[in-house]
Amino acid sequence: MTIARESESPHRSLERMNRFQEPEARRIIADLGLPPASRGLDVGCGVGLYGLWLAEAVGPGGHVIGIEPEAERVETARTLVAGRLETRRLEFRQGDGTAIPLPDHSVDWVWCGDVLHHIVETERALREFLRVVRPGGRIVVKESQVLSALFLPGHPELERRIQLAEIRRTLDEGGGRSFQERRQTTLASLRTVGLTATMRTYLLERRAPLGAADHEYIQHTVFSRNWGERLRDLLSREDWERRSAVCEPGAPANILSTPDYFCIYPITVFMADASG
């Protein structure tokens, strides 16, 4: 069997994830009730789609700034959303969440989506969020898969072993703590800097026949990239073969080709108001 290599760029994978999440993402943003004409910051804006949706939500009088540490990703965001909104409503800059290039109390809200678990200096980043948001403003942290997703219905033991392999794989990048552990301690991190947060979890449910955005994300980003070569040495030979039989594109038993396929994918949103 031919094994798909991890060939697509991280930018493309992130765009696929955003497209997969888009229906619920728009609902999440609408539920936030961001003030019309408000000024916001998107920390770790990625390819820019969430920044676009946030800017659309605050309306023509609002302004959203998206920041990313890598210049290449900033350019990717600018290219992807070019022409969708005027720069007076949405702009992308190079910047780090632990040293935000904005004055004190200069935004009404801060959004950080699927990024905080990547920042090893979590407390430093949250204190920066508090510094730049105005008194009474809001800090919103979105994290996908605080609860594990379900992508292999009918194969719970195999999927659990794959998830455990993912946890082991992220230990080094997470400073000795897995990404899932870091996601699950978001409330504690917010409390450490003096924030009391509420939380809400949204469930994305998809079933066959899958739309193009859903199929591309699950097949290319989850199965071929996240569960691809990077996990081979963390799985037993038998589990790798089982994974390949149901996940590889073109495999006769590829699970996405079954008429009863479904997946469940959780997104948790943590919200806190900055005290005056």
DOTIFI-271705 format. One line per 10 residues: number of its first residue (from 1); their letters; for each residue x, y, z of N, C-alpha, C, O. Coordinates in steps of 0.05 Angstrom, whole numbers, plus 5000, padded with zeros to 4 digits. Example, Ala and Ser with C-alpha at 12.3 -4.5 7.8 and 13.67 -1.06 7.14 Angstrom:
2
1> AS> 5264 4886 5156 5246 4910 5156 5264 4934 5156 5285 4934 5169 ~ 5257 4955 5142 5273 4979 5143 5258 5001 5157 5268 5023 5161
This chain:
276
1> MTIARESESP> 5017 4976 5000 5000 5000 5000 5018 5025 5000 5037 5026 5015 ~ 5011 5045 4984 5026 5070 4983 5018 5087 5006 4995 5093 5011 ~ 5038 5096 5021 5033 5113 5044 5036 5143 5036 5056 5151 5024 ~ 5015 5159 5042 5016 5187 5035 5037 5201 5052 5038 5197 5076 ~ 5053 5217 5040 5074 5232 5054 5062 5259 5063 5043 5269 5053 ~ 5075 5271 5084 5067 5296 5094 5077 5318 5076 5098 5330 5081 ~ 5063 5323 5054 5073 5341 5033 5061 5369 5034 5074 5388 5025 ~ 5037 5372 5044 5025 5399 5043 5037 5417 5065 5046 5407 5085 ~ 5036 5442 5060 5048 5461 5079 5030 5464 5103 5006 5459 5102 ~ 5042 5472 5126 5026 5478 5150 5004 5499 5144 4983 5498 5156
11> HRSLERMNRF> 5010 5518 5127 4991 5539 5120 4966 5527 5108 4943 5534 5114 ~ 4970 5508 5089 4948 5495 5076 4932 5478 5095 4907 5478 5094 ~ 4946 5465 5113 4932 5449 5134 4915 5466 5152 4892 5459 5159 ~ 4925 5490 5159 4910 5508 5176 4886 5519 5161 4864 5522 5173 ~ 4889 5525 5135 4866 5534 5120 4845 5513 5118 4821 5519 5121 ~ 4853 5488 5115 4834 5466 5114 4818 5464 5140 4794 5460 5140 ~ 4832 5467 5163 4819 5466 5189 4799 5488 5191 4776 5484 5201 ~ 4806 5512 5183 4788 5535 5185 4763 5531 5168 4741 5538 5176 ~ 4767 5521 5144 4744 5516 5126 4726 5495 5138 4701 5497 5136 ~ 4737 5474 5150 4722 5453 5163 4705 5465 5186 4682 5457 5189
21> QEPEARRIIA> 4717 5484 5200 4703 5495 5224 4684 5518 5217 4669 5527 5234 ~ 4685 5528 5193 4672 5553 5186 4643 5556 5195 4636 5576 5208 ~ 4625 5537 5190 4597 5541 5199 4595 5546 5229 4581 5564 5238 ~ 4609 5530 5245 4608 5533 5274 4624 5557 5283 4617 5571 5302 ~ 4646 5563 5269 4662 5587 5275 4645 5612 5274 4646 5629 5291 ~ 4629 5614 5253 4612 5638 5250 4591 5639 5273 4584 5661 5282 ~ 4581 5616 5281 4562 5615 5303 4576 5623 5329 4565 5639 5345 ~ 4600 5613 5334 4615 5620 5358 4619 5650 5360 4614 5662 5380 ~ 4628 5662 5337 4633 5690 5337 4607 5706 5341 4607 5726 5355 ~ 4585 5697 5329 4560 5711 5333 4551 5709 5362 4541 5729 5373
31> DLGLPPASRG> 4555 5686 5374 4547 5683 5402 4563 5701 5421 4554 5707 5443 ~ 4587 5709 5413 4603 5726 5430 4590 5754 5433 4594 5768 5453 ~ 4575 5762 5413 4563 5789 5414 4583 5811 5416 4580 5829 5432 ~ 4604 5810 5400 4624 5831 5400 4612 5858 5394 4595 5859 5376 ~ 4619 5879 5408 4606 5905 5404 4611 5915 5376 4633 5914 5365 ~ 4590 5925 5363 4593 5937 5336 4614 5959 5337 4615 5975 5357 ~ 4629 5962 5317 4650 5983 5314 4672 5980 5335 4686 6000 5339 ~ 4675 5957 5347 4696 5954 5367 4723 5948 5353 4724 5941 5330 ~ 4744 5950 5370 4771 5945 5360 4782 5920 5373 4781 5918 5398 ~ 4791 5900 5357 4799 5875 5369 4826 5866 5359 4837 5876 5339
41> LDVGCGVGLY> 4838 5846 5373 4863 5835 5367 4860 5805 5364 4849 5792 5382 ~ 4870 5794 5342 4871 5765 5337 4899 5755 5341 4916 5760 5323 ~ 4905 5742 5363 4932 5733 5370 4937 5706 5357 4923 5687 5363 ~ 4957 5705 5340 4962 5680 5325 4941 5676 5304 4927 5656 5303 ~ 4939 5696 5286 4917 5697 5267 4919 5676 5245 4900 5673 5229 ~ 4941 5661 5243 4943 5640 5223 4941 5650 5195 4954 5669 5187 ~ 4923 5638 5180 4920 5645 5152 4899 5668 5148 4893 5675 5125 ~ 4888 5678 5170 4872 5702 5168 4842 5699 5166 4827 5719 5167 ~ 4832 5674 5164 4803 5671 5160 4788 5678 5185 4766 5691 5183 ~ 4797 5671 5209 4783 5679 5233 4783 5709 5236 4764 5721 5245
51> GLWLAEAVGP> 4806 5722 5230 4807 5751 5231 4786 5763 5213 4774 5783 5220 ~ 4783 5752 5189 4762 5761 5170 4735 5759 5182 4719 5778 5181 ~ 4728 5736 5194 4702 5732 5205 4697 5749 5229 4674 5759 5233 ~ 4717 5754 5245 4715 5772 5268 4710 5801 5258 4693 5815 5269 ~ 4725 5809 5237 4721 5836 5227 4694 5840 5215 4681 5861 5218 ~ 4684 5819 5201 4656 5821 5191 4636 5824 5213 4616 5838 5210 ~ 4641 5811 5236 4622 5811 5259 4620 5838 5272 4599 5846 5281 ~ 4643 5853 5273 4642 5880 5287 4633 5902 5268 4629 5924 5276 ~ 4630 5896 5242 4618 5915 5224 4638 5935 5213 4661 5936 5220 ~ 4627 5953 5195 4644 5971 5180 4659 5991 5198 4679 6002 5190
61> GGHVIGIEPE> 4649 5997 5222 4662 6016 5239 4683 6003 5257 4697 6017 5272 ~ 4686 5977 5255 4705 5963 5272 4733 5960 5259 4737 5966 5236 ~ 4751 5949 5275 4778 5945 5265 4790 5921 5279 4789 5919 5304 ~ 4802 5902 5264 4814 5878 5275 4843 5877 5265 4849 5880 5242 ~ 4861 5873 5284 4890 5869 5278 4897 5840 5284 4892 5830 5306 ~ 4908 5826 5264 4917 5799 5268 4947 5799 5269 4961 5811 5252 ~ 4958 5784 5288 4988 5783 5290 4997 5754 5289 4983 5736 5299 ~ 5020 5750 5277 5034 5724 5274 5064 5728 5277 5074 5748 5267 ~ 5078 5710 5290 5107 5713 5292 5122 5711 5266 5142 5724 5262 ~ 5112 5694 5248 5126 5689 5223 5117 5707 5200 5093 5709 5194
71> AERVETARTL> 5136 5721 5188 5129 5739 5166 5115 5724 5143 5098 5735 5130 ~ 5124 5699 5138 5112 5684 5116 5082 5679 5121 5066 5681 5102 ~ 5075 5674 5145 5046 5669 5151 5031 5695 5149 5007 5695 5141 ~ 5043 5717 5157 5029 5743 5154 5023 5748 5125 5001 5757 5118 ~ 5042 5743 5108 5037 5746 5079 5016 5727 5068 5000 5734 5051 ~ 5016 5703 5079 4995 5683 5071 4968 5694 5079 4949 5692 5063 ~ 4965 5705 5103 4939 5716 5111 4931 5739 5094 4908 5741 5085 ~ 4950 5757 5088 4943 5780 5071 4934 5770 5043 4915 5781 5032 ~ 4947 5750 5032 4940 5740 5006 4913 5726 5006 4897 5731 4987 ~ 4907 5710 5026 4883 5695 5027 4858 5712 5029 4837 5706 5017
81> VAGRLETRRL> 4860 5734 5045 4836 5751 5049 4837 5777 5033 4821 5795 5037 ~ 4857 5779 5015 4861 5804 5000 4835 5811 4986 4823 5795 4972 ~ 4827 5836 4989 4804 5846 4975 4777 5840 4988 4757 5850 4980 ~ 4778 5824 5010 4753 5818 5023 4743 5840 5041 4719 5845 5043 ~ 4762 5854 5054 4755 5877 5071 4777 5898 5068 4800 5892 5062 ~ 4770 5924 5072 4789 5945 5070 4809 5942 5094 4802 5932 5115 ~ 4834 5952 5089 4854 5950 5110 4846 5967 5135 4856 5961 5157 ~ 4829 5986 5132 4820 6001 5155 4803 5984 5174 4799 5991 5197 ~ 4793 5962 5164 4777 5944 5180 4792 5919 5188 4786 5907 5209 ~ 4812 5911 5173 4827 5886 5179 4855 5889 5169 4860 5895 5145
91> EFRQGDGTAI> 4874 5884 5187 4903 5885 5179 4918 5863 5193 4910 5854 5215 ~ 4940 5855 5181 4956 5834 5192 4985 5845 5195 4996 5858 5177 ~ 4996 5839 5218 5023 5848 5225 5039 5825 5236 5028 5805 5246 ~ 5065 5828 5235 5083 5809 5249 5084 5816 5278 5087 5840 5285 ~ 5080 5797 5295 5080 5802 5324 5078 5776 5340 5067 5756 5330 ~ 5087 5777 5364 5089 5754 5382 5069 5758 5405 5067 5779 5416 ~ 5054 5736 5411 5034 5738 5433 5046 5743 5460 5032 5751 5478 ~ 5072 5738 5464 5085 5743 5490 5097 5771 5491 5108 5779 5511 ~ 5097 5786 5469 5107 5813 5467 5091 5828 5446 5102 5834 5424 ~ 5066 5834 5452 5048 5844 5432 5055 5873 5424 5058 5890 5442
101> PLPDHSVDWV> 5058 5879 5399 5067 5906 5390 5044 5926 5389 5039 5939 5369 ~ 5030 5929 5412 5008 5948 5414 5010 5963 5441 5021 5952 5460 ~ 5000 5987 5443 5000 6002 5468 4981 5990 5489 4964 5973 5482 ~ 4985 5997 5514 4967 5989 5535 4938 5997 5529 4933 6019 5518 ~ 4919 5980 5536 4891 5986 5535 4882 5996 5508 4866 6015 5506 ~ 4892 5985 5486 4887 5996 5460 4866 5980 5444 4859 5988 5422 ~ 4856 5958 5455 4836 5943 5441 4813 5936 5460 4816 5936 5485 ~ 4789 5931 5449 4766 5925 5465 4764 5896 5471 4752 5888 5491 ~ 4776 5879 5455 4776 5850 5461 4800 5837 5447 4812 5847 5428 ~ 4807 5814 5459 4828 5797 5448 4817 5769 5442 4804 5757 5459
111> WCGDVLHHIV> 4823 5760 5418 4816 5732 5410 4841 5717 5406 4860 5726 5393 ~ 4842 5692 5417 4865 5675 5413 4854 5647 5406 4845 5633 5424 ~ 4855 5639 5381 4843 5615 5372 4862 5592 5365 4878 5595 5346 ~ 4861 5570 5380 4878 5547 5375 4908 5554 5375 4923 5542 5360 ~ 4915 5572 5393 4943 5581 5394 4955 5579 5422 4978 5573 5425 ~ 4939 5585 5442 4950 5587 5469 4965 5561 5478 4985 5563 5492 ~ 4955 5538 5469 4969 5513 5477 4996 5510 5464 5012 5494 5473 ~ 5002 5526 5443 5028 5526 5430 5048 5544 5445 5072 5542 5441 ~ 5038 5563 5461 5055 5582 5474 5064 5571 5501 5048 5570 5520 ~ 5089 5563 5503 5099 5552 5528 5098 5572 5550 5092 5565 5573
121> ETERALREFL> 5104 5597 5544 5103 5618 5565 5074 5628 5566 5068 5651 5560 ~ 5056 5611 5575 5027 5616 5575 5020 5641 5592 5006 5658 5583 ~ 5030 5641 5616 5024 5663 5634 5033 5690 5623 5019 5710 5625 ~ 5057 5690 5611 5067 5715 5600 5049 5725 5577 5044 5749 5575 ~ 5039 5707 5561 5021 5714 5539 4995 5725 5550 4986 5746 5541 ~ 4984 5712 5570 4958 5722 5581 4961 5749 5594 4943 5765 5593 ~ 4984 5754 5607 4989 5781 5618 4991 5802 5596 4983 5825 5600 ~ 5002 5794 5574 5002 5813 5551 4974 5818 5541 4967 5841 5534 ~ 4957 5797 5540 4929 5802 5532 4916 5822 5551 4902 5840 5542 ~ 4921 5819 5577 4910 5837 5597 4921 5865 5593 4907 5885 5598
131> RVVRPGGRIV> 4946 5867 5586 4958 5894 5582 4945 5910 5560 4940 5933 5562 ~ 4940 5896 5537 4931 5911 5513 4901 5915 5513 4891 5932 5498 ~ 4885 5899 5528 4856 5902 5528 4848 5924 5547 4860 5928 5568 ~ 4828 5938 5540 4818 5960 5558 4805 5949 5583 4795 5926 5582 ~ 4804 5964 5605 4789 5955 5628 4760 5949 5621 4747 5966 5608 ~ 4750 5926 5629 4723 5918 5622 4721 5904 5595 4699 5895 5588 ~ 4743 5903 5581 4743 5889 5555 4744 5858 5559 4743 5849 5582 ~ 4744 5844 5537 4741 5815 5539 4764 5800 5527 4776 5809 5507 ~ 4771 5778 5539 4792 5760 5529 4778 5733 5523 4764 5722 5539 ~ 4782 5724 5498 4769 5699 5489 4791 5680 5479 4807 5687 5462
141> VKESQVLSAL> 4791 5656 5491 4810 5635 5483 4794 5612 5472 4777 5600 5486 ~ 4798 5605 5446 4785 5583 5434 4805 5560 5431 4827 5564 5421 ~ 4797 5536 5439 4814 5513 5436 4798 5489 5425 4777 5481 5436 ~ 4806 5479 5402 4794 5455 5391 4805 5430 5406 4828 5430 5414 ~ 4788 5410 5409 4795 5384 5420 4806 5386 5448 4826 5372 5455 ~ 4794 5402 5465 4798 5399 5494 4789 5371 5502 4801 5357 5517 ~ 4766 5363 5490 4757 5335 5489 4767 5323 5463 4769 5337 5443 ~ 4774 5298 5463 4783 5285 5439 4761 5283 5418 4738 5278 5425 ~ 4768 5288 5393 4749 5284 5371 4745 5255 5365 4761 5238 5375 ~ 4725 5249 5350 4720 5222 5340 4721 5222 5310 4703 5234 5297
151> FLPGHPELER> 4742 5210 5298 4744 5209 5269 4743 5181 5258 4740 5177 5234 ~ 4744 5160 5275 4744 5133 5266 4721 5118 5280 4726 5100 5296 ~ 4696 5124 5273 4674 5110 5286 4675 5080 5280 4680 5071 5258 ~ 4671 5065 5302 4673 5036 5299 4700 5025 5305 4704 5000 5306 ~ 4720 5042 5310 4748 5034 5315 4758 5048 5341 4778 5061 5340 ~ 4743 5045 5363 4751 5061 5387 4778 5055 5398 4792 5073 5407 ~ 4786 5030 5398 4812 5023 5410 4835 5033 5393 4854 5044 5403 ~ 4833 5030 5366 4853 5040 5348 4855 5071 5351 4877 5082 5352 ~ 4832 5084 5351 4833 5113 5352 4845 5123 5378 4860 5142 5379 ~ 4839 5109 5400 4850 5117 5426 4881 5114 5425 4895 5131 5436
161> RIQLAEIRRT> 4891 5093 5413 4920 5089 5412 4933 5110 5394 4955 5120 5400 ~ 4919 5118 5373 4929 5139 5356 4930 5166 5372 4949 5181 5370 ~ 4909 5171 5387 4908 5195 5403 4930 5196 5424 4942 5217 5429 ~ 4935 5173 5436 4957 5171 5456 4984 5176 5443 5002 5188 5455 ~ 4987 5167 5418 5012 5172 5403 5015 5202 5397 5036 5213 5399 ~ 4992 5215 5391 4993 5244 5386 5001 5258 5412 5017 5277 5411 ~ 4991 5250 5434 4998 5262 5460 5028 5260 5465 5041 5279 5472 ~ 5039 5236 5460 5068 5233 5463 5084 5250 5444 5105 5261 5451 ~ 5074 5252 5419 5088 5268 5399 5091 5297 5406 5111 5310 5399 ~ 5071 5308 5420 5071 5337 5426 5085 5345 5452 5086 5368 5458
171> LDEGGGRSFQ> 5096 5325 5466 5108 5332 5492 5131 5351 5490 5133 5371 5505 ~ 5149 5347 5471 5172 5365 5468 5164 5393 5460 5173 5413 5472 ~ 5146 5395 5440 5137 5421 5431 5122 5436 5453 5122 5461 5454 ~ 5108 5421 5470 5093 5434 5491 5109 5438 5517 5097 5443 5538 ~ 5135 5437 5516 5151 5442 5539 5148 5420 5561 5148 5426 5584 ~ 5145 5395 5552 5142 5373 5571 5113 5367 5578 5108 5348 5593 ~ 5094 5382 5567 5066 5378 5571 5053 5375 5544 5058 5391 5526 ~ 5036 5355 5541 5023 5351 5515 5004 5374 5508 4995 5388 5526 ~ 4998 5377 5483 4979 5397 5475 4952 5393 5488 4939 5413 5496 ~ 4943 5368 5491 4917 5364 5503 4918 5372 5533 4898 5384 5543
181> ERRQTTLASL> 4939 5366 5546 4941 5375 5575 4941 5405 5576 4927 5416 5594 ~ 4955 5418 5558 4956 5447 5559 4928 5459 5553 4920 5479 5565 ~ 4914 5447 5534 4887 5456 5528 4869 5453 5553 4852 5471 5559 ~ 4871 5431 5567 4854 5425 5589 4860 5441 5614 4845 5440 5633 ~ 4883 5454 5614 4890 5471 5637 4886 5501 5631 4898 5518 5645 ~ 4871 5507 5610 4867 5535 5603 4853 5551 5625 4861 5573 5631 ~ 4832 5539 5637 4819 5553 5659 4838 5559 5682 4838 5582 5693 ~ 4855 5540 5689 4875 5545 5710 4895 5567 5702 4903 5583 5719 ~ 4903 5567 5677 4921 5588 5668 4908 5616 5669 4921 5635 5678 ~ 4883 5618 5662 4869 5643 5664 4866 5652 5693 4870 5675 5699
191> RTVGLTATMR> 4861 5633 5711 4858 5640 5739 4885 5650 5750 4885 5667 5767 ~ 4907 5638 5741 4933 5646 5751 4939 5676 5746 4952 5688 5763 ~ 4928 5687 5725 4932 5716 5720 4909 5733 5729 4907 5756 5722 ~ 4891 5721 5746 4870 5736 5758 4844 5738 5743 4827 5754 5749 ~ 4840 5720 5722 4816 5721 5706 4798 5698 5714 4806 5675 5717 ~ 4772 5705 5717 4752 5684 5721 4737 5681 5695 4724 5699 5685 ~ 4738 5657 5684 4727 5652 5658 4702 5634 5658 4699 5617 5676 ~ 4685 5639 5639 4663 5620 5633 4672 5604 5609 4691 5611 5595 ~ 4658 5582 5604 4666 5566 5581 4641 5554 5568 4620 5550 5581 ~ 4644 5548 5542 4622 5536 5527 4635 5518 5506 4654 5526 5493
201> TYLLERRAPL> 4623 5494 5503 4634 5475 5483 4613 5471 5460 4589 5467 5465 ~ 4623 5473 5436 4608 5468 5412 4616 5442 5400 4640 5436 5399 ~ 4597 5426 5390 4604 5401 5376 4598 5404 5346 4576 5409 5338 ~ 4619 5399 5331 4616 5397 5302 4609 5368 5295 4624 5350 5303 ~ 4588 5364 5281 4580 5337 5273 4578 5337 5242 4565 5353 5230 ~ 4592 5318 5231 4592 5314 5202 4586 5285 5196 4595 5267 5210 ~ 4571 5280 5175 4566 5253 5167 4564 5250 5137 4561 5270 5122 ~ 4568 5226 5127 4567 5221 5098 4539 5227 5087 4519 5223 5100 ~ 4539 5238 5062 4562 5244 5045 4575 5270 5054 4562 5290 5059 ~ 4602 5270 5057 4616 5294 5067 4618 5315 5045 4621 5309 5021
211> GAADHEYIQH> 4617 5340 5053 4623 5362 5035 4652 5363 5029 4668 5350 5043 ~ 4660 5378 5009 4688 5380 5001 4706 5389 5023 4727 5377 5027 ~ 4698 5410 5037 4716 5421 5058 4719 5401 5081 4741 5399 5092 ~ 4698 5387 5087 4700 5367 5109 4718 5343 5100 4735 5334 5116 ~ 4713 5333 5076 4729 5311 5066 4759 5318 5064 4776 5302 5072 ~ 4765 5342 5054 4793 5350 5051 4807 5352 5078 4830 5344 5081 ~ 4793 5364 5098 4806 5367 5124 4811 5340 5136 4833 5335 5146 ~ 4791 5323 5137 4795 5297 5150 4815 5280 5136 4833 5269 5149 ~ 4813 5278 5109 4832 5261 5095 4860 5273 5095 4879 5258 5101 ~ 4863 5298 5087 4890 5309 5083 4903 5318 5108 4927 5313 5113
221> TVFSRNWGER> 4888 5332 5125 4901 5343 5149 4901 5323 5172 4922 5320 5185 ~ 4879 5310 5178 4878 5292 5200 4892 5265 5193 4912 5258 5206 ~ 4882 5251 5173 4892 5225 5167 4920 5225 5155 4938 5210 5165 ~ 4925 5242 5135 4951 5240 5121 4973 5257 5134 4996 5249 5133 ~ 4966 5279 5147 4986 5296 5160 4989 5290 5189 5010 5280 5198 ~ 4968 5295 5205 4970 5291 5234 4975 5262 5242 4990 5257 5260 ~ 4962 5244 5227 4964 5216 5234 4983 5201 5214 4982 5177 5212 ~ 4999 5216 5200 5016 5204 5179 5043 5196 5190 5045 5185 5212 ~ 5064 5202 5174 5091 5193 5181 5100 5201 5208 5116 5187 5221 ~ 5091 5224 5218 5100 5233 5244 5092 5214 5267 5105 5215 5288
231> LRDLLSREDW> 5072 5197 5262 5064 5178 5283 5074 5150 5278 5071 5133 5296 ~ 5086 5144 5255 5093 5117 5248 5109 5103 5270 5103 5081 5278 ~ 5130 5117 5280 5147 5105 5300 5135 5104 5328 5147 5092 5346 ~ 5112 5117 5332 5099 5118 5358 5076 5097 5360 5064 5094 5381 ~ 5071 5083 5338 5051 5063 5337 5064 5035 5332 5085 5034 5321 ~ 5051 5015 5342 5061 4988 5336 5057 4983 5306 5041 4996 5293 ~ 5071 4963 5296 5069 4956 5268 5040 4948 5261 5029 4956 5240 ~ 5027 4934 5279 5000 4925 5274 4981 4949 5273 4963 4950 5256 ~ 4984 4968 5292 4967 4991 5292 4971 5009 5268 4953 5021 5257 ~ 4997 5011 5259 5002 5027 5235 4989 5015 5211 4978 5029 5194
241> ERRSAVCEPG> 4989 4989 5209 4976 4976 5187 4946 4979 5188 4933 4983 5168 ~ 4934 4977 5212 4905 4982 5215 4898 5010 5208 4878 5015 5194 ~ 4914 5029 5218 4910 5057 5212 4911 5062 5181 4894 5076 5171 ~ 4931 5050 5168 4934 5054 5139 4910 5042 5124 4902 5054 5104 ~ 4899 5020 5133 4877 5007 5119 4852 5024 5119 4837 5023 5099 ~ 4848 5040 5140 4823 5056 5141 4828 5086 5135 4808 5100 5131 ~ 4853 5094 5135 4858 5123 5132 4871 5131 5105 4868 5154 5097 ~ 4885 5113 5092 4900 5120 5068 4881 5126 5045 4862 5111 5040 ~ 4885 5148 5030 4868 5154 5007 4871 5132 4987 4893 5123 4981 ~ 4849 5123 4976 4850 5102 4956 4849 5074 4967 4846 5054 4952
251> APANILSTPD> 4852 5071 4994 4851 5044 5006 4823 5033 5003 4803 5048 5007 ~ 4819 5008 4996 4793 4997 4992 4774 5000 5016 4750 5003 5013 ~ 4786 5000 5041 4770 5002 5065 4771 5030 5077 4764 5034 5100 ~ 4779 5050 5061 4780 5078 5071 4754 5085 5084 4733 5083 5071 ~ 4755 5094 5109 4730 5097 5124 4713 5120 5114 4688 5120 5118 ~ 4725 5140 5100 4709 5162 5090 4691 5154 5067 4673 5169 5059 ~ 4696 5131 5055 4680 5122 5033 4655 5106 5042 4639 5097 5025 ~ 4653 5101 5068 4630 5085 5078 4605 5103 5081 4608 5126 5088 ~ 4582 5092 5074 4557 5108 5075 4549 5117 5103 4533 5136 5105 ~ 4558 5104 5124 4550 5111 5151 4572 5126 5166 4571 5128 5190
261> YFCIYPITVF> 4591 5137 5151 4613 5152 5165 4602 5176 5179 4584 5190 5169 ~ 4613 5182 5203 4608 5207 5216 4632 5214 5233 4648 5197 5240 ~ 4634 5240 5240 4654 5248 5259 4642 5269 5278 4623 5282 5272 ~ 4655 5271 5302 4647 5290 5322 4672 5304 5331 4692 5292 5338 ~ 4670 5331 5331 4694 5347 5336 4687 5370 5354 4670 5387 5347 ~ 4699 5371 5378 4691 5392 5398 4709 5417 5396 4733 5415 5391 ~ 4696 5440 5401 4710 5465 5404 4701 5478 5430 4677 5480 5435 ~ 4720 5486 5447 4713 5498 5472 4723 5527 5472 4745 5533 5463 ~ 4705 5545 5481 4711 5574 5482 4711 5583 5511 4692 5578 5526 ~ 4733 5595 5519 4736 5606 5546 4735 5636 5544 4748 5648 5528
271> MADASG> 4718 5649 5561 4713 5677 5559 4717 5690 5587 4707 5680 5607 ~ 4732 5712 5587 4737 5726 5613 4736 5756 5608 4746 5766 5587 ~ 4726 5771 5627 4726 5800 5626 4749 5811 5642 4754 5802 5664 ~ 4763 5830 5630 4785 5843 5644 4774 5863 5664 4758 5880 5657 ~ 4784 5862 5688 4774 5880 5709 4785 5908 5705 4806 5912 5693 ~ 4770 5927 5714 4778 5955 5711 4799 5963 5732 4808 5986 5732
